[in-house]
Amino acid sequence: MLLLDDPRWSDLDHRGWSAGRAAYDPDAPFVPDELRHLLANPADRQRFTALWPYLCSEGTAWPAAYAAVPYLVAIARQLPPADRFEHVFVVGLVVMCSGTYGRTPDGMPADIAAAYRHALPDALILLAEALTAPHDEVATRYLLAAAAALKGHPTLGDVLQDLDILARCSNCGKPLIDIPAPAPRQPSQ
């Protein structure tokens, strides 16, 4: 894993962070500081929920996400299965946004890419444990999407994640199956 005090973190862009500093978003976090906090406080869901869209959202996994994945797995490992849904989903989302299992952006340092790839099987194990906990239909669908991505099928993961959108009649837009819509997301996501 890339150590949290490694100076290369500054060069790993994420949403709102570019060229070693917060760019257009003055609230953009410094990822290693957030990970350090979450390692010490893994149950701080509010802090995690605020962080992860900076790593991976809107179909994009930014370079910092790949370095963060081993830490996300370590944080999830500290949580009981019922409380790690969002953590393991985000790891799966990074894979889905990458388009190929284990792929990292061109130019990613080899040690970061290797640590990322090494963390993915562990994430799948933690996700399987999370699936045993009670979840509503939407959370189950998202966990299955992440599981598909972590099994090497990121396109299937995308389909499962977007099933509420994709399972509509192309003529009238009526849902073909009754799938609950996901809960509204925070504006920052």
trRosetta pair geometry for C-beta under 8 A, 3 or more apart (Angstrom, degrees):
i j d omega theta_ij theta_ji phi_ij phi_ji
1 67 7.8 102 -165 -169 71 69
1 70 4.4 -144 -102 99 107 149
1 71 6.7 112 -155 -53 137 79
1 115 4.9 138 -88 -157 45 145
2 6 5.1 -101 178 38 87 150
2 8 6.5 -99 -155 72 129 118
2 9 6.9 146 138 -69 130 85
2 67 4.6 -24 27 -154 140 111
2 111 7.0 119 -76 114 79 106
2 112 5.5 9 -48 -98 120 91
2 115 6.7 -156 -20 42 70 159
3 6 4.5 120 64 -36 81 98
4 9 7.4 27 -159 -54 43 150
4 32 4.1 142 -160 -163 79 111
4 35 6.1 -152 -111 85 117 116
4 36 5.3 114 -178 -68 158 101
4 71 7.9 88 -77 -93 102 141
5 32 7.2 156 -66 164 32 152
6 9 5.9 117 81 -23 80 91
6 32 7.8 179 43 -88 73 150
7 10 6.1 -28 179 12 64 113
8 11 5.5 -59 -164 39 58 110
8 12 6.7 61 142 -31 78 100
8 109 7.0 -21 -171 -8 157 151
8 112 7.9 -131 121 -56 142 130
9 12 5.6 -55 -151 25 41 113
9 30 7.3 75 135 -180 124 88
9 31 6.2 -147 -167 63 113 101
9 32 4.8 -33 -135 -26 167 122
9 64 7.3 61 -156 -122 74 100
9 67 7.0 -165 -107 120 76 157
10 20 4.1 28 162 -131 105 83
10 21 7.7 11 -162 -51 97 53
10 30 8.0 -19 -96 -142 68 105
11 20 6.1 -10 -78 -73 54 85
12 31 7.1 -59 88 33 118 144
12 62 7.6 113 160 136 80 94
12 63 4.4 -139 -156 112 78 106
12 64 4.0 121 131 -80 111 71
12 66 8.0 -135 -152 51 128 88
12 67 5.5 -57 -125 11 168 140
12 112 8.0 177 -95 -136 133 160
13 17 5.6 176 -150 97 54 80
13 18 5.1 24 -123 -104 114 63
13 19 7.8 27 -87 -21 103 42
13 62 5.5 -109 108 -174 76 115
13 63 5.3 74 47 32 71 111
13 64 6.6 -130 88 -21 27 98
14 17 4.7 30 51 42 76 116
14 28 7.1 161 85 -167 97 115
14 31 6.3 111 -11 -56 150 125
14 54 4.8 58 142 156 126 86
14 55 5.7 -41 -139 -96 128 44
14 62 4.1 141 -119 94 53 149
14 63 7.2 -116 -65 56 65 66
14 64 4.0 -48 -55 33 111 133
14 65 6.9 125 -111 -38 104 76
15 25 7.2 31 138 11 76 150
15 28 7.1 -158 104 -120 60 113
15 53 6.8 -51 48 136 150 72
15 54 4.8 -136 54 -141 96 53
15 55 7.7 -78 10 -17 97 15
15 57 6.6 -22 -35 44 154 107
15 60 7.5 119 -69 89 102 124
15 62 6.1 -150 -31 -33 64 145
16 22 6.1 -13 152 -150 90 78
16 23 6.0 -167 -175 47 39 85
16 24 6.3 -106 -127 64 65 72
16 25 3.0 -43 -136 41 122 128
16 27 7.3 -36 174 72 155 64
16 28 3.2 -173 121 -84 116 124
16 54 6.2 -63 36 -130 112 101
17 21 7.1 -157 -149 108 73 20
17 22 5.8 -48 -100 -102 71 45
17 23 6.2 163 -119 -4 13 92
17 25 7.7 -59 -45 57 59 104
17 28 4.7 -177 -56 151 85 141
17 29 8.0 -60 -55 68 132 42
17 30 7.8 130 -115 -101 143 50
17 31 7.8 -118 23 -26 170 98
17 54 7.2 57 -3 -176 113 114
17 62 8.0 110 57 154 98 155
17 64 7.1 34 73 -25 137 146
18 21 7.4 -29 69 62 48 59
18 23 4.2 29 28 -57 102 136
19 23 7.2 94 32 -83 92 105
22 25 6.1 -103 -170 84 99 63
22 26 5.6 90 134 -131 142 33
22 27 7.5 141 -147 42 143 17
22 28 4.1 162 -126 51 94 108
23 28 7.0 31 28 5 66 157
25 28 4.3 100 90 -44 105 97
28 54 6.3 136 -146 -133 80 131
29 33 6.6 -135 177 68 97 105
29 34 4.8 49 152 -44 145 128
29 50 7.6 99 -34 126 136 101
29 51 6.1 -53 43 -114 153 83
29 54 6.1 -179 36 29 95 172
30 33 4.5 62 81 9 98 115
30 34 7.2 166 80 -12 50 87
31 34 5.7 -60 -149 38 35 109
31 35 6.1 32 157 -18 71 107
31 51 7.4 107 -126 -160 70 112
31 54 7.3 -159 -84 110 94 124
31 55 7.2 97 -117 -82 125 99
31 64 4.8 174 -35 -176 163 132
31 67 7.5 100 116 85 146 111
31 68 5.8 -97 -179 -77 129 121
32 35 5.5 -53 -141 40 36 111
32 36 6.1 43 157 -25 67 103
33 36 5.7 -51 -148 32 29 114
33 37 6.6 30 152 -17 62 105
34 37 5.7 -55 -153 36 33 112
34 38 6.3 26 153 -15 67 109
34 47 6.7 -179 -154 167 92 103
34 51 4.7 145 166 -105 150 133
35 38 5.7 -58 -143 42 33 108
35 39 6.2 39 156 -25 67 103
35 68 6.2 -151 -78 -134 131 90
35 71 4.5 3 -155 156 128 157
35 75 7.6 -123 -150 -48 73 128
36 39 5.9 -50 -148 30 28 113
36 40 6.8 16 155 -6 60 108
37 40 6.1 -70 -158 44 30 103
37 41 5.9 -28 164 34 70 111
37 44 7.0 -52 141 54 100 156
37 47 6.2 -102 115 167 128 156
38 41 6.2 -76 -124 69 29 73
38 42 6.1 66 172 -105 70 48
38 44 6.2 -125 -111 57 68 110
38 47 6.2 -163 -79 107 92 121
38 48 5.9 95 -118 -79 131 90
38 51 7.4 -76 -46 8 139 159
38 71 7.6 95 80 153 117 109
38 75 5.0 -9 140 -115 110 141
39 42 7.0 12 -138 -68 20 85
39 71 6.8 -75 -66 -161 108 100
39 74 6.6 2 -114 113 98 118
39 75 6.1 -101 -89 -85 54 88
39 78 7.9 130 -151 -15 50 152
41 44 4.2 42 128 -21 113 120
41 47 7.2 62 95 35 121 147
42 75 4.8 170 -125 -164 98 78
42 76 7.8 -178 -163 -67 122 18
42 78 4.0 169 -26 89 170 129
42 79 5.4 -145 141 -56 123 90
43 79 6.7 138 -83 -107 70 100
43 83 6.8 -24 -119 169 83 148
44 47 4.1 13 134 24 117 117
44 48 6.4 137 98 -18 72 88
45 48 5.6 -58 -146 40 35 110
45 49 5.9 35 157 -21 70 108
45 83 7.8 -111 -75 -169 116 97
45 86 7.2 102 -146 34 95 147
46 49 5.8 -54 -143 38 27 110
46 50 6.4 27 155 -18 62 107
47 50 5.8 -56 -150 36 30 111
47 51 6.4 28 153 -21 64 109
48 51 5.7 -59 -148 35 32 110
48 52 6.3 27 166 -27 70 106
48 75 7.5 164 -102 144 127 150
48 86 6.5 121 123 106 126 130
48 87 6.8 -50 -172 -79 147 87
49 52 6.7 -45 -133 23 25 105
49 86 6.7 -43 -85 180 81 161
49 186 6.9 102 153 -1 113 144
49 189 8.0 -55 178 -66 83 122
50 53 7.8 -71 -176 28 27 98
50 188 6.8 20 -138 89 65 154
51 54 5.9 -72 -171 33 47 112
51 55 6.8 31 147 -16 81 109
52 55 5.4 -58 -153 35 48 111
52 56 6.6 -38 174 46 81 83
52 57 7.6 113 128 -52 74 103
52 86 7.3 -158 -3 161 160 105
52 90 4.7 -91 -149 -119 138 144
53 56 7.5 -96 -133 70 29 43
53 57 4.1 20 -150 -41 76 148
53 188 5.8 155 63 130 150 84
53 189 4.4 -145 -80 -117 143 62
54 57 7.8 18 -35 5 15 118
54 62 7.6 -58 153 33 57 141
54 64 7.6 -23 129 80 92 138
55 61 7.1 -2 150 -148 72 68
55 62 6.2 -132 -159 46 37 97
55 64 5.9 -110 -118 97 79 95
55 65 3.9 119 177 -93 93 87
55 68 5.5 -83 -122 51 140 152
55 90 7.1 59 79 180 129 121
55 94 7.2 -41 139 -86 108 110
56 60 6.9 -158 -142 97 54 51
56 61 4.4 -2 -110 -107 104 72
56 62 7.0 -145 -75 14 55 72
56 65 4.7 80 -50 -114 100 148
56 90 6.4 138 56 -166 124 84
56 93 5.2 141 124 116 134 108
56 94 4.9 -113 -78 -86 159 71
56 97 5.5 -170 -157 16 107 154
57 60 6.8 -9 69 54 43 80
57 189 6.0 -151 -131 -166 143 63
59 97 5.8 153 -175 -125 36 94
60 97 5.8 87 179 -170 4 131
61 65 4.5 -109 -172 68 87 155
61 66 7.1 89 148 -49 116 81
61 93 7.6 157 -82 125 105 75
61 94 4.6 96 -122 -145 137 69
61 97 3.9 142 -28 93 95 126
61 98 5.4 -31 34 -58 144 78
62 65 5.4 116 59 -12 61 101
63 66 6.1 -52 -165 25 45 109
63 67 7.2 30 149 -5 70 104
63 105 5.9 -72 -89 34 85 138
63 108 6.5 -176 -137 -102 96 94
64 67 5.8 -61 -155 44 44 107
64 68 5.8 42 150 -23 74 113
65 68 5.5 -63 -144 40 30 111
65 69 6.6 50 156 -45 66 91
65 94 4.9 -179 156 -119 125 119
65 97 8.0 11 102 71 168 135
66 69 6.0 -28 -151 0 31 116
66 94 7.1 156 -79 -177 57 133
66 104 5.1 72 -126 -127 155 110
66 105 7.4 -137 -21 12 146 88
66 108 6.1 -26 91 -141 162 143
66 112 5.8 79 118 151 108 107
66 113 6.8 -13 168 -95 136 53
66 116 4.5 -33 -170 -86 84 148
67 70 7.7 -52 179 24 38 98
67 112 4.9 -45 -87 -145 85 117
67 115 7.5 44 -131 79 52 128
67 116 7.3 -63 -73 -65 28 104
68 71 5.4 -68 -164 47 55 112
68 72 5.8 59 142 -30 85 102
69 72 5.4 -51 -141 32 35 114
69 73 6.5 36 158 -19 65 101
69 91 5.6 101 -143 -125 95 91
69 94 5.9 -121 -84 62 119 167
69 115 7.8 151 73 120 95 85
69 116 5.0 73 53 -131 135 78
69 119 5.1 156 128 84 99 146
69 120 7.5 -2 159 -68 138 69
69 123 7.4 -52 -177 -57 100 141
70 73 5.7 -52 -152 35 33 113
70 74 6.5 34 149 -19 65 105
70 115 4.8 -51 -42 159 144 104
70 116 6.7 -105 -36 -87 91 41
70 118 7.2 21 -97 77 113 96
70 119 4.2 -145 -95 -69 66 141
71 74 5.4 -51 -146 37 37 113
71 75 6.2 39 153 -20 68 102
72 75 5.7 -51 -147 36 31 111
72 76 6.3 33 153 -19 64 106
72 87 5.6 175 180 -166 90 89
72 90 6.1 -117 -161 88 150 118
72 91 5.5 178 105 -67 133 99
72 119 7.9 93 59 163 84 144
72 123 7.7 26 101 -102 101 117
73 76 5.7 -53 -145 38 31 112
73 77 6.4 40 152 -29 63 103
73 87 7.9 146 -91 156 29 111
73 91 6.5 69 -68 -89 84 149
73 119 4.6 -167 -4 -168 151 109
73 122 5.1 76 -174 101 139 117
73 123 5.0 -94 -101 -73 108 83
73 126 6.7 173 -149 4 77 149
74 77 5.6 -48 -150 26 31 118
74 78 7.2 32 151 -21 58 101
75 78 5.9 -57 -164 28 36 112
75 79 7.2 26 146 -17 65 107
75 87 6.0 -148 95 -133 102 141
76 79 5.7 -63 -156 33 41 111
76 84 4.3 88 -155 -152 89 123
76 87 3.8 179 -83 118 104 141
76 88 5.6 106 -142 -55 155 80
76 91 7.7 -68 -18 -19 151 131
76 123 7.3 71 56 -124 153 72
76 126 5.0 84 127 165 124 154
77 122 7.6 -28 -71 165 119 117
77 126 6.2 -96 -81 -95 64 132
79 83 4.3 -121 178 90 117 106
79 84 4.3 150 85 -67 125 93
79 87 6.9 142 28 10 143 148
80 83 5.1 72 59 16 78 105
80 84 7.3 -161 85 -18 35 96
80 133 7.8 110 135 -86 91 140
81 84 6.2 -66 -142 27 30 110
81 126 7.8 -170 -112 -171 75 65
81 129 4.2 -123 -104 140 120 92
81 130 4.8 -167 -168 -91 80 44
81 132 6.0 0 147 59 157 96
81 133 4.7 175 117 -36 99 118
82 85 7.7 -17 177 -32 36 99
82 130 7.4 151 -81 -140 21 68
82 133 3.6 177 -89 -151 72 148
82 134 7.1 14 -121 43 111 68
84 87 4.8 -60 -165 45 76 118
84 88 5.5 61 139 -16 99 103
84 126 6.0 -85 132 166 153 110
84 129 7.8 34 53 89 135 103
84 130 5.1 -113 76 -88 96 121
85 88 6.7 -76 -154 42 21 95
85 89 6.1 18 158 -19 64 115
85 130 5.6 154 -84 -174 56 132
85 133 7.8 -111 -59 73 99 130
85 135 6.7 131 -102 -107 136 128
85 139 5.6 -29 -155 -162 146 116
85 142 7.5 70 177 90 102 120
85 143 6.5 -76 -141 -73 86 108
86 89 5.6 -58 -143 38 29 114
86 90 6.3 33 158 -24 65 104
87 90 6.1 -56 -155 29 26 109
87 91 7.0 25 150 -16 60 102
87 126 7.7 -54 101 133 112 138
88 91 5.6 -47 -152 32 41 113
88 92 6.6 41 150 -15 66 104
88 123 5.7 151 -136 -172 83 86
88 126 5.3 -163 -88 106 125 103
88 127 4.1 166 171 -84 143 84
88 130 5.5 -160 27 3 148 154
88 143 7.2 37 96 -127 117 84
88 146 5.9 118 134 138 82 155
89 92 5.6 -59 -154 41 35 112
89 93 6.1 40 148 -26 69 105
89 142 5.1 7 -125 149 132 111
89 143 6.5 -80 -81 -87 95 54
89 145 7.7 45 -141 73 90 100
89 146 4.8 -127 -122 -54 50 143
90 93 5.2 -49 -144 33 35 117
90 94 6.7 44 153 -25 63 95
91 94 5.8 -45 -156 25 34 113
91 95 7.1 32 146 -14 61 101
91 119 7.4 -122 -143 129 131 110
91 120 7.3 169 167 -116 116 62
91 123 4.2 -129 125 -147 157 149
91 127 7.8 -128 65 -56 120 118
91 146 6.9 76 73 -161 75 120
91 150 7.1 42 116 -82 103 119
92 95 5.6 -54 -156 36 39 112
92 96 6.3 40 148 -20 70 104
92 123 7.3 -177 -51 144 71 129
92 127 7.0 80 -48 -96 121 150
92 145 6.4 127 138 111 137 73
92 146 2.5 -176 5 -142 166 80
92 147 7.0 -29 -107 -26 143 29
92 148 7.8 80 -161 53 124 62
92 149 4.3 124 -165 59 83 127
92 150 5.4 -72 -101 -34 89 100
92 157 6.2 -157 170 -149 107 142
93 96 5.4 -50 -144 37 36 113
93 97 6.1 32 157 -15 68 106
93 146 6.8 -41 -35 -99 63 95
93 149 7.5 142 -64 40 20 171
93 161 7.9 101 -103 -103 85 152
94 97 6.0 -58 -146 41 28 107
94 98 6.3 32 152 -25 62 109
95 98 5.6 -57 -149 33 31 115
95 101 5.8 13 -159 -111 117 60
95 102 7.9 18 -125 -28 99 37
95 120 7.0 93 -77 -126 128 121
95 146 7.9 107 42 -150 117 64
95 149 4.0 138 92 161 121 114
95 150 6.1 160 13 -73 164 55
95 154 5.3 -145 137 -94 86 112
95 157 7.1 69 95 35 103 168
96 99 7.8 43 170 -66 32 33
96 145 7.1 4 -72 159 145 101
96 146 7.8 -86 -29 -104 117 53
96 149 4.7 -75 -57 -99 81 142
96 154 4.6 167 -112 -160 47 95
96 157 4.5 -122 -91 104 112 127
96 158 5.4 147 -162 -64 114 79
96 161 6.9 44 -143 -11 167 148
98 101 7.8 114 88 -89 124 16
98 103 4.7 164 161 73 116 96
98 104 7.2 -40 -135 -88 132 33
98 154 6.8 -124 66 -107 77 164
99 103 6.5 -37 68 58 79 147
99 154 6.0 176 -152 93 17 148
99 155 7.9 36 -151 -62 60 81
100 103 3.9 68 73 -19 101 132
100 154 6.6 -113 -76 16 15 137
101 120 7.2 118 -170 -178 92 160
101 149 7.1 162 -90 175 87 61
101 150 7.6 112 -125 -139 111 23
101 151 7.9 -95 -93 96 145 26
101 152 4.1 -63 -20 -119 158 61
101 153 7.7 11 -47 -14 119 28
101 154 6.3 -175 -55 -32 69 104
102 116 7.6 137 -144 113 55 98
102 117 4.6 45 -139 -115 98 102
102 120 6.5 -95 -81 -4 76 160
104 108 4.0 -65 137 33 125 161
104 112 7.3 145 -156 108 160 94
104 113 4.3 -129 19 -113 153 98
104 116 6.0 112 -76 62 123 155
104 117 8.0 -91 -31 -45 112 94
105 108 5.2 115 64 -43 72 106
108 112 5.6 -114 172 82 97 116
108 113 4.8 113 111 -61 120 103
109 112 4.7 81 68 10 91 106
109 113 6.9 -167 90 -7 44 89
110 113 5.7 -58 -144 41 32 111
110 114 6.1 32 158 -21 67 108
111 114 5.8 -52 -143 37 30 111
111 115 6.4 30 157 -18 64 106
112 115 5.9 -55 -147 37 30 109
112 116 6.3 34 152 -22 64 107
113 116 5.6 -54 -149 35 31 115
113 117 6.4 26 156 -15 65 107
114 117 5.9 -55 -146 39 31 108
114 118 6.1 33 155 -22 65 110
115 118 5.6 -55 -144 38 30 115
115 119 6.4 32 156 -24 63 107
116 119 6.0 -61 -153 31 27 110
116 120 7.2 39 152 -38 61 97
117 120 6.0 -39 -158 5 36 117
118 121 7.7 -56 -177 26 37 97
118 122 7.8 23 140 -2 63 113
119 122 5.6 -67 -161 45 50 113
119 123 6.0 55 145 -29 80 104
120 123 5.5 -52 -148 31 34 115
120 124 6.7 37 154 -21 65 100
120 150 6.0 -178 -177 -142 91 86
121 124 5.6 -49 -153 30 37 114
121 125 6.8 39 150 -19 65 100
121 150 8.0 142 -99 179 31 103
122 125 5.7 -50 -153 33 37 112
122 126 6.5 34 151 -14 67 105
123 126 5.7 -57 -149 41 34 110
123 127 6.1 37 151 -23 67 107
123 150 5.8 -136 98 -122 105 138
124 127 5.5 -53 -145 37 31 115
124 128 6.4 37 154 -23 64 101
124 147 6.9 94 -138 -133 84 67
124 150 4.2 174 -83 144 96 131
124 151 6.9 112 -124 -65 135 65
125 128 5.8 -50 -150 30 31 112
125 129 6.8 30 151 -15 62 103
126 129 5.7 -53 -153 36 35 112
126 130 6.4 38 147 -22 65 105
127 130 5.3 -52 -148 35 36 115
127 131 6.6 45 151 -28 65 98
127 143 6.3 162 -169 -161 97 91
127 146 5.8 -148 -130 111 144 118
127 147 5.6 -179 134 -83 137 81
127 150 6.3 146 21 33 154 160
128 131 5.6 -44 -154 23 34 117
128 132 7.6 39 148 -24 58 96
128 147 7.4 96 -74 -114 69 116
129 132 6.0 -49 -166 20 40 113
129 133 7.9 40 143 -20 63 97
130 133 5.9 -49 -165 22 47 113
130 143 6.2 -153 107 -128 113 132
131 135 7.8 -67 -136 7 43 132
131 140 7.6 81 -137 -133 80 77
131 143 5.5 161 -88 147 84 143
131 144 8.0 87 -111 -68 121 67
131 147 7.3 26 -62 -63 135 138
135 139 3.7 -120 -176 92 118 122
135 140 4.8 153 93 -56 119 77
135 143 6.7 114 53 -8 173 136
136 139 5.2 91 52 14 71 102
136 140 7.0 -133 98 -6 35 93
136 180 7.4 -54 151 65 115 154
137 140 5.7 -57 -148 37 29 113
137 141 6.4 32 154 -22 64 104
137 179 7.4 -157 139 -152 128 63
137 180 5.3 113 74 25 123 118
138 141 5.7 -52 -151 32 32 112
138 142 6.6 28 153 -15 64 105
138 180 5.4 -87 -53 90 102 109
138 181 7.6 6 -96 116 130 22
138 182 5.1 140 -162 -104 135 63
138 183 7.0 152 97 -14 163 78
139 142 5.7 -55 -148 39 34 110
139 143 6.3 35 153 -19 66 105
140 143 5.7 -54 -147 37 32 111
140 144 6.3 31 154 -18 65 105
141 144 5.8 -56 -149 37 30 110
141 145 6.4 35 150 -23 64 103
141 160 5.9 -170 -177 169 80 91
141 161 7.4 138 140 -106 95 33
141 163 6.2 -114 -163 33 134 132
141 179 7.5 69 -77 -159 158 113
142 145 5.4 -48 -148 32 35 116
142 146 6.5 33 153 -16 65 102
142 160 7.9 159 -99 127 25 101
142 161 6.4 58 -116 -115 66 78
142 182 7.7 76 -56 -105 122 121
143 146 5.7 -53 -149 38 34 109
143 147 6.2 38 150 -23 66 105
144 147 5.3 -49 -143 35 34 115
144 148 6.4 40 154 -23 64 99
144 160 5.3 -122 104 -179 98 151
145 148 5.8 -51 -152 31 30 111
145 149 6.7 27 151 -14 62 105
145 156 7.9 -167 -135 122 59 66
145 157 4.4 93 -179 -161 70 70
145 158 7.4 115 -157 -47 111 13
145 159 7.9 -171 -118 66 96 50
145 160 3.8 -165 -85 90 83 111
145 161 4.0 93 -142 -57 161 81
146 149 5.7 -55 -151 38 35 111
146 150 6.1 26 154 -12 69 111
146 157 6.5 79 -81 -141 20 121
147 150 5.8 -61 -142 45 30 105
147 151 6.1 27 156 -18 66 109
147 157 7.8 174 60 -100 44 99
148 151 5.8 -61 -147 39 28 108
148 153 4.5 -72 175 82 85 107
148 154 7.4 143 118 -96 88 20
148 156 4.2 -121 178 100 140 107
148 157 4.1 -175 81 -68 106 74
148 160 5.9 138 6 7 144 139
149 152 7.9 111 177 -15 29 7
149 153 6.6 -101 -86 75 29 54
149 154 4.5 51 -126 -104 86 66
149 156 7.7 -161 -60 70 55 78
149 157 3.5 11 -48 -51 92 162
153 156 4.0 2 145 27 116 120
153 157 6.3 141 104 -23 73 85
154 157 5.1 -50 -149 34 40 121
154 158 6.5 48 152 -23 68 96
155 158 5.5 -45 -153 29 36 115
155 159 6.7 36 149 -18 64 101
156 159 5.6 -51 -150 34 36 112
156 160 6.4 34 153 -16 68 104
157 160 5.9 -56 -146 39 31 108
157 161 6.1 32 155 -20 65 108
158 161 5.7 -58 -147 37 28 112
158 162 6.2 -1 164 6 66 113
159 162 6.3 -73 -143 53 24 91
159 163 6.6 59 152 -73 62 77
159 166 6.3 -47 -152 28 73 169
160 163 5.6 -11 -153 -37 34 115
162 165 4.6 -48 -180 43 89 113
162 166 5.2 82 118 -21 95 107
163 166 5.7 -62 -127 48 32 103
163 167 5.3 21 177 -16 72 116
163 179 5.7 -147 118 -144 103 167
164 167 6.8 -44 -117 37 17 102
164 175 7.8 -34 -157 -117 62 117
164 179 4.7 -146 -97 108 75 123
164 180 7.5 -58 -100 95 127 32
164 181 5.4 121 -170 -109 152 59
164 182 6.9 -149 11 -15 156 81
165 168 7.0 -56 174 -5 34 118
167 175 6.2 35 111 -157 92 76
167 176 4.8 -116 172 46 81 102
167 177 5.3 -47 164 34 141 93
167 179 6.0 93 59 -1 140 137
168 173 5.3 -5 169 -159 126 45
168 174 6.6 157 -157 76 79 25
168 175 5.6 -51 -100 -97 74 43
168 176 6.3 -163 -103 -14 17 87
169 172 4.8 13 92 47 130 82
169 173 6.2 -52 67 2 82 12
169 174 4.9 17 18 50 121 78
169 175 7.9 -37 -6 15 81 3
169 176 6.0 133 -53 -67 70 89
175 178 6.4 93 120 -94 138 39
175 179 6.6 -156 -159 27 132 84
182 185 7.4 20 121 -48 120 91
185 189 4.2 -100 166 72 124 129
186 189 5.0 92 61 -4 80 104
